[in-house]
């Protein structure tokens, strides 16, 4: 792993996510002189992402904003817009619903993800612009950059890093930072 070099981050606007050579469900994330391990989707990566396929999209996705469980995590300063997660915050993953791939508030009956998770995966959750600003049904929803499960277990299609690594990276992330997943 490379050591962090102060100042390198200012010229870097791209977070590079390269799949690991021996396990397509793992990756190496590089940004501004920081290199950390990550987990990817249970199906690896795919250029043809579909709702529920478990794949991380091979794409260049802009960071839009983020969410934090302020009752569990203290963030370092970051230029990224961060919203505190409340008990009623959900994310719609029902392709036929008008709020597909958007945050919604409880009570909400269509299929959704709870943002205030007991397992802590979304204690820090950054929203990637995959099917958000320009939506298409069944193209995939809730593609986030979030925290890992123990042992770097695969995600449902997101990119996940450890809490200490997220805190190192988020200090330099801002709206528009590109997260580029390579196949």
JODAVEN-V21349 format. One record per residue. N is the residue number from 1. SS is DSSP state (alpha for helix, beta for strand, coil for the rest). Layout:
N,SS  N,SS
This chain:
1,coil  2,coil  3,coil  4,coil  5,coil  6,coil  7,coil  8,alpha  9,alpha  10,alpha  11,alpha  12,coil  13,coil  14,beta  15,beta  16,beta  17,beta  18,beta  19,beta  20,coil  21,coil  22,coil  23,coil  24,coil  25,coil  26,beta  27,beta  28,beta  29,beta  30,beta  31,beta  32,coil  33,coil  34,beta  35,beta  36,beta  37,beta  38,beta  39,beta  40,coil  41,beta  42,coil  43,coil  44,coil  45,beta  46,beta  47,coil  48,coil  49,coil  50,coil  51,coil  52,coil  53,coil  54,coil  55,coil  56,beta  57,beta  58,coil  59,coil  60,beta  61,beta  62,beta  63,beta  64,beta  65,beta  66,beta  67,beta  68,beta  69,coil  70,coil  71,coil  72,coil  73,coil  74,coil  75,coil  76,coil  77,coil  78,coil  79,coil  80,coil  81,coil  82,beta  83,beta  84,beta  85,coil  86,coil  87,coil  88,coil  89,beta  90,beta  91,beta  92,beta  93,coil  94,coil  95,coil  96,coil  97,coil  98,coil  99,coil  100,coil  101,coil  102,coil  103,beta  104,beta  105,beta  106,coil  107,coil  108,coil  109,coil  110,coil  111,coil  112,beta  113,beta  114,beta  115,coil  116,coil  117,coil  118,coil  119,coil  120,coil  121,coil  122,coil  123,coil  124,beta  125,beta  126,beta  127,beta  128,beta  129,coil  130,coil  131,coil  132,coil  133,coil  134,coil  135,coil  136,coil  137,coil  138,coil  139,coil  140,coil  141,coil  142,coil  143,coil  144,beta  145,beta  146,beta  147,beta  148,coil  149,coil  150,alpha  151,alpha  152,alpha  153,coil  154,coil  155,beta  156,coil  157,coil  158,coil  159,beta  160,beta  161,beta  162,coil  163,alpha  164,alpha  165,alpha  166,alpha  167,alpha  168,alpha  169,alpha  170,alpha  171,coil  172,coil  173,coil  174,coil  175,coil  176,coil  177,coil  178,beta  179,beta  180,beta  181,beta  182,beta  183,coil
